[in-house]
Protein backbone atom coordinates (compact mmCIF):
# COMPACT_ATOMS: atom_id res chain seq x y z
CA UNK A 1 0.00 0.00 0.00
CA UNK A 2 1.06 3.58 -0.57
CA UNK A 3 2.71 4.93 2.58
CA UNK A 4 0.90 8.30 2.45
CA UNK A 5 -2.46 6.59 2.11
CA UNK A 6 -1.64 4.21 4.97
CA UNK A 7 -0.46 7.09 7.17
CA UNK A 8 -3.52 9.23 6.38
CA UNK A 9 -5.84 6.41 7.45
CA UNK A 10 -3.89 5.93 10.67
CA UNK A 11 -3.87 9.64 11.54
CA UNK A 12 -7.64 9.57 11.00
CA UNK A 13 -7.90 7.37 14.11
CA UNK A 14 -8.10 9.88 16.95
CA UNK A 15 -5.82 7.89 19.25
CA UNK A 16 -5.08 10.61 21.78
CA UNK A 17 -3.12 8.82 24.46
CA UNK A 18 -4.06 6.37 25.90
CA UNK A 19 -7.23 5.95 23.81
CA UNK A 20 -7.06 3.86 20.66
CA UNK A 21 -9.98 4.80 18.39
CA UNK A 22 -9.27 1.92 16.01
CA UNK A 23 -5.56 2.61 15.43
CA UNK A 24 -4.35 -0.78 16.69
CA UNK A 25 -6.95 -2.68 14.61
CA UNK A 26 -6.11 -0.60 11.55
CA UNK A 27 -2.49 -1.79 11.74
CA UNK A 28 -3.44 -5.34 12.78
CA UNK A 29 -5.74 -5.80 9.77
CA UNK A 30 -3.02 -4.60 7.40
CA UNK A 31 -0.44 -6.99 8.87
CA UNK A 32 -2.88 -9.92 9.02
CA UNK A 33 -3.53 -9.47 5.30
CA UNK A 34 0.22 -9.84 4.73
CA UNK A 35 0.23 -13.17 6.55
CA UNK A 36 1.27 -11.95 10.01
CA UNK A 37 -0.05 -13.70 13.10
CA UNK A 38 -1.46 -10.90 15.20
CA UNK A 39 -2.39 -10.65 18.83
CA UNK A 40 -4.16 -7.72 20.45
CA UNK A 41 -2.78 -7.28 23.96
CA UNK A 42 -4.90 -5.33 26.43
CA UNK A 43 -3.52 -4.42 29.82
CA UNK A 44 -5.49 -2.61 32.49
CA UNK A 45 -4.69 -0.73 35.64
CA UNK A 46 -6.79 1.59 37.79
CA UNK A 47 -9.69 1.47 35.39
CA UNK A 48 -7.56 2.33 32.38
CA UNK A 49 -7.16 -0.19 29.58
CA UNK A 50 -4.46 0.17 26.94
CA UNK A 51 -4.65 -1.66 23.62
CA UNK A 52 -1.39 -2.91 22.08
CA UNK A 53 -0.44 -5.11 19.14
CA UNK A 54 2.04 -7.93 18.72
CA UNK A 55 2.46 -9.27 15.18
CA UNK A 56 4.79 -11.97 13.88
CA UNK A 57 5.79 -13.22 10.43
CA UNK A 58 7.97 -16.33 10.46
CA UNK A 59 9.80 -17.82 7.52
CA UNK A 60 12.53 -20.13 8.74
CA UNK A 61 14.98 -20.17 11.59
CA UNK A 62 17.13 -17.19 10.57
CA UNK A 63 17.58 -13.82 12.23
CA UNK A 64 14.71 -12.30 14.15
CA UNK A 65 14.16 -8.58 13.67
CA UNK A 66 11.74 -6.45 15.65
CA UNK A 67 10.09 -3.11 14.91
CA UNK A 68 8.71 -0.95 17.71
CA UNK A 69 6.30 1.95 17.52
CA UNK A 70 3.46 3.63 19.40
CA UNK A 71 0.11 4.49 17.87
CA UNK A 72 -0.96 6.96 20.59
CA UNK A 73 -0.45 10.69 20.04
CA UNK A 74 -0.42 13.77 22.26
CA UNK A 75 -3.57 15.95 22.32
CA UNK A 76 -3.98 18.28 19.35
CA UNK A 77 -3.84 21.54 21.31
CA UNK A 78 -4.55 24.91 19.68
CA UNK A 79 -3.22 26.75 16.67
CA UNK A 80 -4.00 24.32 13.85
CA UNK A 81 -4.76 25.54 10.32
CA UNK A 82 -6.36 22.16 9.52
CA UNK A 83 -8.31 19.49 11.34
CA UNK A 84 -5.52 17.58 13.16
CA UNK A 85 -7.32 14.26 12.71
CA UNK A 86 -8.28 14.70 9.07
CA UNK A 87 -4.84 14.72 7.49
CA UNK A 88 -4.35 16.94 4.47
CA UNK A 89 -1.67 17.13 1.81
CA UNK A 90 -0.53 20.70 1.45
CA UNK A 91 2.54 22.10 -0.39
CA UNK A 92 4.21 18.70 -0.47
CA UNK A 93 3.59 18.01 3.22
CA UNK A 94 1.27 15.64 5.00
CA UNK A 95 -0.19 17.49 7.99
CA UNK A 96 -1.93 15.94 10.99
CA UNK A 97 -1.42 15.00 14.63
CA UNK A 98 1.07 12.12 14.81
CA UNK A 99 2.45 12.22 11.26
CA UNK A 100 5.94 12.74 12.75
CA UNK A 101 5.48 11.20 16.22
CA UNK A 102 5.10 8.54 15.09
CA UNK A 103 2.39 7.34 12.76
CA UNK A 104 4.64 8.27 9.83
CA UNK A 105 7.33 5.92 11.14
CA UNK A 106 4.83 3.10 11.73
CA UNK A 107 3.39 3.58 8.23
CA UNK A 108 6.86 3.57 6.67
CA UNK A 109 7.96 0.35 8.37
CA UNK A 110 4.63 -1.43 7.77
CA UNK A 111 4.77 -0.55 4.06
CA UNK A 112 8.47 -1.47 3.83
CA UNK A 113 7.79 -4.83 5.50
CA UNK A 114 4.87 -5.42 3.14
CA UNK A 115 7.04 -4.81 0.09
CA UNK A 116 9.89 -6.88 1.55
CA UNK A 117 7.68 -9.91 2.22
CA UNK A 118 6.19 -9.75 -1.27
CA UNK A 119 9.40 -9.11 -3.21
CA UNK A 120 12.31 -10.71 -1.35
CA UNK A 121 12.98 -14.26 -0.30
CA UNK A 122 14.45 -14.42 3.18
CA UNK A 123 15.06 -16.75 6.07
CA UNK A 124 14.03 -15.37 9.44
CA UNK A 125 11.24 -13.65 11.24
CA UNK A 126 9.84 -10.17 11.75
CA UNK A 127 8.09 -9.12 14.96
CA UNK A 128 6.17 -5.86 15.19
CA UNK A 129 5.29 -4.26 18.52
CA UNK A 130 2.82 -1.34 18.54
CA UNK A 131 1.88 0.16 21.88
CA UNK A 132 -0.85 2.55 23.00
CA UNK A 133 0.43 4.60 25.94
CA UNK A 134 3.97 5.77 25.13
CA UNK A 135 3.02 9.39 25.70
CA UNK A 136 1.78 8.69 29.24
CA UNK A 137 4.34 6.43 30.88
CA UNK A 138 4.32 3.15 28.89
CA UNK A 139 3.09 1.11 31.87
CA UNK A 140 0.31 -0.81 30.16
CA UNK A 141 2.17 -0.44 26.88
CA UNK A 142 5.71 -1.57 26.23
CA UNK A 143 6.52 -2.56 29.81
CA UNK A 144 3.58 -4.97 30.00
CA UNK A 145 4.03 -6.08 26.38
CA UNK A 146 7.67 -7.01 27.01
CA UNK A 147 6.78 -9.03 30.11
CA UNK A 148 4.26 -10.87 27.99
CA UNK A 149 6.72 -11.34 25.09
CA UNK A 150 9.48 -12.61 27.34
CA UNK A 151 7.24 -15.24 28.92
CA UNK A 152 6.30 -16.47 25.44
CA UNK A 153 9.82 -16.28 24.02
CA UNK A 154 8.80 -13.66 21.48
CA UNK A 155 11.70 -11.25 22.04
CA UNK A 156 13.56 -10.31 18.82
CA UNK A 157 17.38 -10.40 18.47
CA UNK A 158 17.48 -6.75 17.39
CA UNK A 159 14.88 -4.04 17.35
CA UNK A 160 14.42 -0.95 15.20
CA UNK A 161 12.47 1.82 16.96
CA UNK A 162 10.77 4.01 14.35
CA UNK A 163 10.61 7.21 16.45
CA UNK A 164 11.61 10.52 14.83
CA UNK A 165 15.42 10.74 14.96
CA UNK A 166 16.50 12.72 11.91
CA UNK A 167 17.63 16.29 12.37
CA UNK A 168 17.79 18.47 9.23
CA UNK A 169 17.20 15.75 6.62
CA UNK A 170 16.01 12.16 6.68
CA UNK A 171 19.02 10.00 7.40
CA UNK A 172 21.39 12.50 8.99
CA UNK A 173 20.96 11.23 12.55
CA UNK A 174 20.32 7.86 14.19
CA UNK A 175 19.76 7.44 17.93
CA UNK A 176 21.67 4.71 19.75
CA UNK A 177 20.42 5.69 23.20
CA UNK A 178 19.25 8.58 25.28
CA UNK A 179 20.12 10.32 28.50
CA UNK A 180 18.18 9.31 31.59
CA UNK A 181 15.47 11.55 32.95
CA UNK A 182 14.32 12.23 36.49
CA UNK A 183 11.71 14.69 37.78
CA UNK A 184 12.27 16.18 41.20
CA UNK A 185 9.94 18.20 43.40
CA UNK A 186 11.71 20.25 46.06
CA UNK A 187 9.49 21.58 48.82
CA UNK A 188 10.18 23.90 51.72
CA UNK A 189 7.77 24.46 54.58
CA UNK A 190 8.24 27.65 56.60
CA UNK A 191 5.80 29.95 58.24
CA UNK A 192 3.36 32.32 56.58
CA UNK A 193 4.10 35.86 57.74
CA UNK A 194 3.51 39.49 56.87
CA UNK A 195 6.59 40.58 54.85
CA UNK A 196 7.25 43.42 57.28
CA UNK A 197 7.64 40.88 60.09
CA UNK A 198 10.00 38.40 58.43
CA UNK A 199 12.18 36.07 60.49
CA UNK A 200 15.50 34.65 59.33
CA UNK A 201 15.16 31.59 57.10
CA UNK A 202 11.42 31.38 57.60
CA UNK A 203 10.86 32.28 53.97
CA UNK A 204 10.17 28.98 52.23
CA UNK A 205 10.56 30.57 48.83
CA UNK A 206 14.08 31.82 49.61
CA UNK A 207 15.04 28.32 50.71
CA UNK A 208 13.69 26.73 47.53
CA UNK A 209 15.49 29.32 45.39
CA UNK A 210 18.74 28.69 47.26
CA UNK A 211 18.37 24.99 46.65
CA UNK A 212 17.62 25.39 42.94
CA UNK A 213 20.58 27.75 42.54
CA UNK A 214 22.92 25.38 44.39
CA UNK A 215 21.85 22.41 42.23
CA UNK A 216 22.03 24.45 39.05
CA UNK A 217 25.69 25.23 39.88
CA UNK A 218 26.54 21.64 40.74
CA UNK A 219 29.53 20.34 38.76
CA UNK A 220 28.34 17.11 37.15
CA UNK A 221 30.89 14.48 36.20
CA UNK A 222 31.29 14.00 32.49
CA UNK A 223 33.25 10.93 31.40
CA UNK A 224 31.00 9.10 28.94
CA UNK A 225 31.26 11.31 25.85
CA UNK A 226 28.70 9.24 23.93
CA UNK A 227 26.12 11.36 25.79
CA UNK A 228 25.51 15.10 26.01
CA UNK A 229 26.46 16.45 29.45
CA UNK A 230 24.19 15.93 32.43
CA UNK A 231 21.94 18.97 32.79
CA UNK A 232 19.46 20.21 35.39
CA UNK A 233 16.61 22.58 34.58
CA UNK A 234 14.08 24.07 36.98
CA UNK A 235 10.67 24.03 35.28
CA UNK A 236 8.24 25.47 37.85
CA UNK A 237 8.29 27.54 41.04
CA UNK A 238 5.13 27.44 43.10
CA UNK A 239 3.98 29.13 46.29
CA UNK A 240 0.23 29.41 45.83
CA UNK A 241 0.65 32.92 47.18
CA UNK A 242 -0.99 35.57 45.01
CA UNK A 243 -0.89 38.43 47.51
CA UNK A 244 2.00 40.89 47.58
CA UNK A 245 2.77 41.24 51.25
CA UNK A 246 2.83 37.66 52.44
CA UNK A 247 5.82 35.43 52.96
CA UNK A 248 4.65 32.07 51.65
CA UNK A 249 4.30 29.33 54.22
CA UNK A 250 5.13 26.67 51.69
CA UNK A 251 7.02 26.77 48.39
CA UNK A 252 8.12 24.20 45.88
CA UNK A 253 10.09 23.86 42.67
CA UNK A 254 9.90 21.29 39.91
CA UNK A 255 13.22 20.27 38.41
CA UNK A 256 14.10 17.92 35.57
CA UNK A 257 17.53 16.35 35.15
CA UNK A 258 18.72 14.71 31.94
CA UNK A 259 21.69 12.57 32.87
CA UNK A 260 24.47 10.71 31.09
CA UNK A 261 25.57 7.17 32.00
CA UNK A 262 28.01 8.72 34.49
CA UNK A 263 25.05 8.53 36.89
CA UNK A 264 22.12 6.34 37.63
CA UNK A 265 18.93 7.63 39.21
CA UNK A 266 19.89 6.25 42.67
CA UNK A 267 23.13 8.22 42.73
CA UNK A 268 21.34 11.36 41.61
CA UNK A 269 18.76 11.03 44.35
CA UNK A 270 21.59 10.75 46.86
CA UNK A 271 23.37 13.87 45.55
CA UNK A 272 20.12 15.84 45.49
CA UNK A 273 19.23 14.73 49.01
CA UNK A 274 22.64 15.64 50.48
CA UNK A 275 22.22 19.20 49.26
CA UNK A 276 18.62 19.37 50.43
CA UNK A 277 19.15 18.48 54.08
CA UNK A 278 21.00 21.67 55.22
CA UNK A 279 18.32 23.84 53.58
CA UNK A 280 15.45 21.90 55.11
CA UNK A 281 14.12 20.90 51.69
CA UNK A 282 11.88 17.84 51.26
CA UNK A 283 12.28 15.98 47.98
CA UNK A 284 10.15 13.63 45.96
CA UNK A 285 11.30 11.91 42.78
CA UNK A 286 9.89 10.35 39.66
CA UNK A 287 12.39 8.40 37.58
CA UNK A 288 11.39 8.45 33.90
CA UNK A 289 14.25 6.29 32.71
CA UNK A 290 17.93 5.52 33.13
CA UNK A 291 20.53 6.53 30.56
CA UNK A 292 21.19 3.84 27.97
CA UNK A 293 23.36 3.40 24.92
CA UNK A 294 23.36 0.40 22.60
CA UNK A 295 26.62 0.62 20.73
CA UNK A 296 26.16 -2.47 18.55
CA UNK A 297 28.61 -2.02 15.65
CA UNK A 298 26.84 -4.52 13.37
CA UNK A 299 23.47 -2.78 13.68
CA UNK A 300 25.05 0.64 13.27
CA UNK A 301 26.89 -0.52 10.12
CA UNK A 302 23.69 -1.97 8.64
CA UNK A 303 21.73 1.22 9.33
CA UNK A 304 24.51 3.38 8.02
CA UNK A 305 24.70 1.36 4.78
CA UNK A 306 20.90 1.42 4.31
CA UNK A 307 20.82 5.20 4.73
CA UNK A 308 23.83 5.75 2.47
CA UNK A 309 22.41 3.52 -0.28
CA UNK A 310 19.15 5.49 -0.38
CA UNK A 311 20.17 9.06 0.46
CA UNK A 312 23.95 9.25 0.04
CA UNK A 313 24.19 10.56 3.62
CA UNK A 314 26.44 9.17 6.37
CA UNK A 315 24.38 9.39 9.56
CA UNK A 316 25.62 10.65 12.88
CA UNK A 317 25.00 8.27 15.79
CA UNK A 318 23.69 10.20 18.73
CA UNK A 319 22.07 10.02 22.17
CA UNK A 320 20.43 13.46 21.94
CA UNK A 321 16.70 13.97 22.18
CA UNK A 322 14.10 12.83 24.70
CA UNK A 323 14.01 9.27 25.93
CA UNK A 324 11.94 6.61 24.13
CA UNK A 325 10.51 3.14 24.69
CA UNK A 326 13.88 1.91 23.42
CA UNK A 327 14.98 2.20 27.06
CA UNK A 328 12.74 -0.75 27.95
CA UNK A 329 13.47 -2.79 24.84
CA UNK A 330 17.24 -2.46 25.37
CA UNK A 331 16.95 -4.60 28.51
CA UNK A 332 16.03 -7.52 26.23
CA UNK A 333 17.82 -7.00 22.91
CA UNK A 334 19.91 -4.64 20.76
CA UNK A 335 18.11 -1.45 19.86
CA UNK A 336 18.59 1.17 17.18
CA UNK A 337 16.28 4.15 16.68
CA UNK A 338 15.76 5.74 13.32
CA UNK A 339 12.96 7.77 11.79
CA UNK A 340 11.80 11.01 10.27
CA UNK A 341 12.72 14.56 11.40
CA UNK A 342 11.65 15.47 14.93
CA UNK A 343 11.11 19.16 14.17
CA UNK A 344 7.31 19.50 14.50
CA UNK A 345 6.42 16.67 16.88
CA UNK A 346 3.93 17.59 19.62
CA UNK A 347 3.35 20.99 17.93
CA UNK A 348 0.36 22.40 16.06
CA UNK A 349 0.43 21.75 12.29
CA UNK A 350 2.64 18.68 12.84
CA UNK A 351 3.90 17.77 9.38
CA UNK A 352 6.20 15.58 7.34
CA UNK A 353 7.37 16.03 3.79
CA UNK A 354 5.63 13.45 1.63
CA UNK A 355 8.90 12.80 -0.20
CA UNK A 356 10.59 12.15 3.16
CA UNK A 357 7.96 9.64 4.18
CA UNK A 358 8.64 7.71 0.99
CA UNK A 359 12.39 8.00 1.56
CA UNK A 360 11.94 6.62 5.06
CA UNK A 361 10.02 3.65 3.68
CA UNK A 362 12.86 3.04 1.17
CA UNK A 363 15.49 3.18 3.93
CA UNK A 364 13.56 0.69 6.08
CA UNK A 365 13.18 -1.58 3.05
CA UNK A 366 16.92 -1.35 2.35
CA UNK A 367 17.64 -2.05 6.02
CA UNK A 368 15.46 -5.18 5.89
CA UNK A 369 17.26 -6.37 2.75
CA UNK A 370 20.73 -5.83 4.24
CA UNK A 371 19.74 -7.23 7.64
CA UNK A 372 18.46 -10.54 6.32
CA UNK A 373 21.28 -10.91 3.78
CA UNK A 374 24.01 -10.18 6.32
ZN1 LIG B 1 7.00 9.13 19.97
Boltz pocket constraint, residues with backbone or C-beta under 6 A from the ligand:
constraints:
  - pocket:
      binder: B
      contacts: [[A, 70], [A, 101], [A, 102], [A, 134], [A, 163], [A, 164]]
      max_distance: 6.0
